[in-house]
Amino acid sequence: MEILMPEPQIYVERTLAIIKPDVIDKEEEIEDLILRSGFHIIQKRKLQLSPEQCSNFYGEQFGKVFFPNLTAYMSSGPIVAMVLARNCAVSYWKELLGPSNSLRARRTHPHSLRALYGTDELRNALHGSLSISSAEREIRFIFPEAILEPVPTGQRARDYLNLYVKPTLLAGLTALCKEKPADPMYAFQKKKP
């Protein structure tokens, strides 16, 4: 009997999702839609933020007209925060959310989560990180114990591959070619004294 193991999942990007206070009763329904959209829920927690915590979380919005209403709304009841993972998680989550104004979302993106669950621009049901860097910052804020490994991109990724991966790979493949073992896997096993 052969046991089939699932292929390992490599989560290349993470984003933060928040179910806001006014739709907390739709949590299971929303989570089901998230999972059916190809996301994995890596971490999840239910909490209630104080107005001060909301001010810190939405610090980038400080000074805008809606800021006091936003912090009052987000601290008005419990929220559910989730770390979502998948390839291109930030952009796919923003696409699934739709426009931040729920009224506009109903017109332009009628199947988006904000069109389905939001009521207006402020009470738009769900939060999503705007970028990879804001996702990292927001995840650390809500899940301070989370270990976030930075995923290098662009030149940083090329530098990492050139510095660490390629030399190791080249040395291993060169050694393998020199030995030409009948069973290549055997060559990597330690020889017993």
Sequence and secondary structure as in RCSB ss.txt:
>XXXX:A:sequence
MEILMPEPQIYVERTLAIIKPDVIDKEEEIEDLILRSGFHIIQKRKLQLSPEQCSNFYGEQFGKVFFPNLTAYMS
SGPIVAMVLARNCAVSYWKELLGPSNSLRARRTHPHSLRALYGTDELRNALHGSLSISSAEREIRFIFPEAILEP
VPTGQRARDYLNLYVKPTLLAGLTALCKEKPADPMYAFQKKKP
>XXXX:A:secstr
             EEEEEE GGGGGGHHHHHHHHHHTT EEEEEEEE   HHHHHHHTGGGTTSTTHHHHHHHHT
SS EEEEEEESTTHHHHHHHHH  SSHHHHHHH TTSHHHHH  SSS  SEEE SSHHHHHHHHHHH TT     
   HHHHHHHIIIIIHHHHHHHHHHHHHH  SSHHHHTS    
